[in-house]
Amino acid sequence: MRKTKKSSVYIYYHTDNPRAISWSKKIYTWLTKQHIPLAINGANAHTIIVLGGDGTILEAARLFQNNHRVIIGLNLGSVGFLASVRNEKEFIPQLAKFFSGDYTITKRMMVSVTIERNGKKVFRSNALNEVVIQNPLGISEAEVYIEGHRAQFIRGSGLLVATATGSTAFNLSAHGPIVMPDIQCVIITELLDHNMPTPSMVIGSDKHITIHIKNFRKQGLLAETKTSQPLDVILSTDGSNIFALQKGDAIKINRSPRLVKFAELEKNYFLKSIQEKFFFE
């Protein structure tokens, strides 16, 4: 049992989601009756209640990343690996449980990514799920170094570096391993390698990863909408923050000092989500 701050609560959802709008009104009414005030915006909130699927929860975690905030995900998507509550009938009862202090905190690590080009840092971002390097319409060559040791050479669509939290996202679609979210590690998974396929690598979160973009064919078939910059090989973090890569770029990925805190209201929630996802009896 823990003492919960009954203040600074912010409800985050997409305004084009009718179910989320409906639930936001119900939760707002309930919070008001419980004398739990809402924050004007997420930047000043202690607790972020998120209504939506994993994508919306991930978006909120990225927008309001702060070591002191607690995220409560109320699932309005499919399975909801990141959600605290899956069943809509349990939204209000589980919120009552949270505000009575009956919950635990799961701390999820993030990774930081920096791109160096000609000795200068040209991009920096954080990711809760994964960093993806991808050539959508062609083949690129990349070398992966771990602690300065060459670990992989990939000639294919690209690769991703995922956290344990992100193991059930793009990494899973690329046939990477599922990792319990409380394990501090990163996963390197190749994407459609034209060489001899190599299995994913799971390494400690304290290891330094450097990826060198060695070669790719410039085709210019895709371009950034605003700048018209060609997007032959791109880097993205958590499905956003897209950046065009060039030959010779060095991508450095390390554990971020930032943590995202999720409220866990149901014991073995992640395992139950896995069971539901894969229809285990």
Buried (B, 14 or more C-beta within 10 A) or exposed (E): EEEBEBEBBBBBBBEEBEEBEEBBEEBBEBBEEEEBEBBEEBEEBBBBBBBBBBBBBBBBBBEBBBEEBBBBBBBBBEBBBBBBBBEEEBBBEBBEBBBEEEBEEBEBBBBBBBBBBEEEEEBEBBBBBBBBBBBEEBBBBBBBBBEEEEBBBBBBBBBBBBBBBBBBBBBBEBEBBBBEBEBBBBBBBBBBBEEEEBEBBBBEBEBEBBBBBBEBEEEEEEEEEEEEEBBBBBBBBBBEBEBBBBBEBBBBBBBBEBBBBBBBBBEEBBEEBBEBBEEEE
